[in-house]
Amino acid sequence: MTRKELFNTIYDDTRYVTKKEQKEKLIAGMRPYFRNEQATADYVEAQLRRKKRNLICRRIRFTRKANLQEFNYFVTFTYDGKIHTEESFKRGLTKCLQNLHTRKGWKYMGVWERSPKKKRLHFHGLLYIPDGMMVGELFEKNDYNLNSHRRQITVQNTFFNKKFGRCDFEVIEHKNGLGSAMAYIMKYIEKSGEKIVYSRGLPQFFISDIMDDDVVTTIGMEDKKLLLFDDFTCFDEGELVGKVGAETIKRLRTSN
């Protein structure tokens, strides 16, 4: 096992403790592989900075992709032990979402996560379901929340409940709702250590020519980025497409 592999193993095993305790355990676990305490601490610090940079990059990528879509549901999928093992649930839900993307035009992105107490695997995600392409039926259920210890009305789906065990669907009605759902998912990205799951073809960028009048100022390293007004006009190779917005972006070229 390499130093990096050992570091990652200890990091994953200490994911749910405090940052201070995690760092102490990392230094203790890595100490036999370095000449002194300072060299060990320096290595651990460098690896933690690497983890932080990677997390920031993942969050940026997640945010860019999410903001270019029109997701209409925030969902949580959990499995019933009478129907699935953890492995079959993860494999089955992944395949199911891939098929719905291919056959019904669904788009999705999300993350696998374990509950803090029971460590039970579930999936938090954003879904775009085109009109008329829902599977199963949505229904309201008066349920008991074990965390808040209160009864609540949840929206569930007959297809996913039967196939996997339990699901919760929450309608995303506006950008604020999307922002809240994104924040909820992103807080699990670091905790879980799992890669973010995306349906194929979700872009990070759209490509547009712009006018000088739409530039507020230059920003970033060496002023190589442009800050634009919220209502800037989009052009595709000199041809006017329209003011920036969901319908305009659909007509523009995209890129990852």
N, C-alpha and C positions, 0 to 999 in steps of 0.2 A: 504494500500500500504506500502510495506517495504521500508527502506532507500535505499536499492540497486535498487529497482524498480523505486523509485522517481529519483534517480541519473541517471538511464538509460533513463528515460523519458526526463529529462532536457537536457541530453547529446545529444539525438537524435534531440530534438527541436533546439539545438544550433550548429548543425553539420556544418553549412555553414558560421559561423562567425569566427573571428580570434581566435587563441588559448587563447590569453589574455582575450578577451571578454567572451569566453565560460567559462573560469575558474571563472571569476567574477560572471557570471550568476549562475553557479553551487553553488558557496559559498552562494550567496544571497538566492537561492531557498532551500538550505539544512539548512540554519541557524536556523530556528525555531525548528529543531529536535536535536539541540546540546546545551550544557550548555554555551558555549562561542564561540567567533570568531575563536580562535586557534584550538579548537576541531573540528570545522567545516572544517577549512582549512586542517587540518591533514587528515581528512576522505576523502575529495575531492582529495588530493594528492595521497593517497593510491589507490583510485579507478581509477584515471588517469594512475597510474603505472600499474594497473591490465589490463586496456584497451590496454596499449602499449605492455605489454607482450603477450596478446592474439593476437594482430595484428601481432607481429613478428612471432609468431607460425603459424598463417594462411599464412603469406607470405612464410615462409620456406616450409610449406607443399605444397603450390601452386607451388613453384619453383621446388621442388623435383619431383612432379608428371609431370609437364610440360616437364622437361628435359629428362624424360624417354620415351616420346612419339615422334611421327613423325608428328606433326601437320602440315597441309599444307595450312590452310586458317585462316586468322584473319577476324572476321565478326562482324558486328553491325546490330541488328534487331530493327526496330522501328515500331510502329503500326499506322494504319490509324483509326481515330475516327469514320469513316463511317463503318468500318468493326468490330472493337472491342472496348470494354471498357478496362480500364487498367487491371482489374481483369481477363477478358476473354483472353486478350493478354498474360498475364503471364502464366495463366493456359494452354492455347492452345499451346504456343511455348514450354513450358516444356514438355508437352505430345508428341508433334511432335518430339522433339529431342530424347526423350526416345524411341519412336517407330523406328526412324532411326538408333539408336544405336542397337536395338534388331534385326531389319530386314535387315539392310544394312551394319552393322559393323562400323557405324560412332562412333567416340569418340569426346568428347567435354568437355570443362571446361570454366567457365566464371563468370561474375558478373552482376547483375542488377544495373542500375544506373539512376539517374535523371539528366537531363540537368540543369545546374546552373540557367539559366534565366527562362525557361518555366516550369521546374520541370517535364518534360515529361519523362515517363519511357522508357528505352531501355535496350538492352542486348549487352554487349561486350563479345566476346568469341573466343576461339581457337577451330578449327575443324580439325579432321583427317577424310578425306573422301577417302575410298579405290578406286582404279581404277575401273571405270565403275559403281560406286554406287552413282553418283551425281543425285539428283532429279531436275526436271526442266532444264532450260537452262541458262547458264551465258551469259550476254550481256553487252556491253559497253554503257554507257549513258552520254551524255554531260549535266552536272548538274551545278546548282549554289550553291556555299557554302555560307551559311548565316553568318558564322563566319569570313571567310577570305574575303568575298565579291568579290569572283572571280569565274569564271567558271572553272569547272574541269571535267575530265572524270572519272567516277566511274564504277566499275563492279558490276552488280546486278544480281538477280536470279528470273526467272519468277515464279517459284513455291512459294517462300516465299513472293514475292511482292503481288501475288494474294491472298495468304492465310492470310497475316498479314498487309501489307501496304508498307514497305520499308526495303531494306536490302543492305548492302555493303559487298562485298567479296574482300579481298586482299590476293593474293598468298604469302605464306611464302616459300622463295626459299633457305634459308640457316639459320644457327644458329644465325647470327646477326639479321636477320629478326624476328626470334622467340624471341630473347632477347628484341627487340624493342616492339613487341606486348605484351610480358609479362609485361614490364615496364609500358606500357600504361594501361593495365588492373589493375595492382597492385596499381596504384595511385588512383583508384576509390574504392579500397577495404575499405580504412579507411573512405572515404567520404560518401559512401552509407550506411555502417553499415550492408549491406546484407551479407548473407553467400555465400561463393563461391559455384557455381553449378558444380558438376562433373558427368560425366557418370560413370556407375558402372564399377568396376574392374580396375581403374587406380592406379597402385602401387606407393609407395614412394621410395621403395628400390629394388635392385636386390641382390641376395645372391650368393657369390662367395668365394672360397678359394683363397688365394694369396701367392706369394712367398716372402721370406724375401728381395730378391734383388729388389723388386718393391716398397719397403717402403722408402720414403724420410726421414721421421722423425715422431715422435709422437707429437700429439697436444692435446689441450683441457684440461679440468679439470683432474688432476692426470694422464695426458698423456695416457688416455684410447682410444683416437682416433688415426688413422694412416693417414698420408698424403701420397698419392701414386703418382707415376709417371703417366703422361697422357696416356702412352701406356702399362699399366700393363696387365698381363696375367690372364685370368679367368679360374678357375677350378670348377667343380661341383663334390663334394665328391671325390676329387682326380683325376677325369678325366678331361683332357685338353679340354677346350671349344674353346679358342682362345683369341686374343688380344681384349681388351675392345672396343666396338663399337655397333652400332644399331643391326646388325645381331647377334652378340654374345649375347647381352642382351636378345634378343628374345628367346634364347635357355636356359637361366638361370631361376631358380626359383625366384619369386618376393614376396614382402611382403609389408604390410602397417604399 
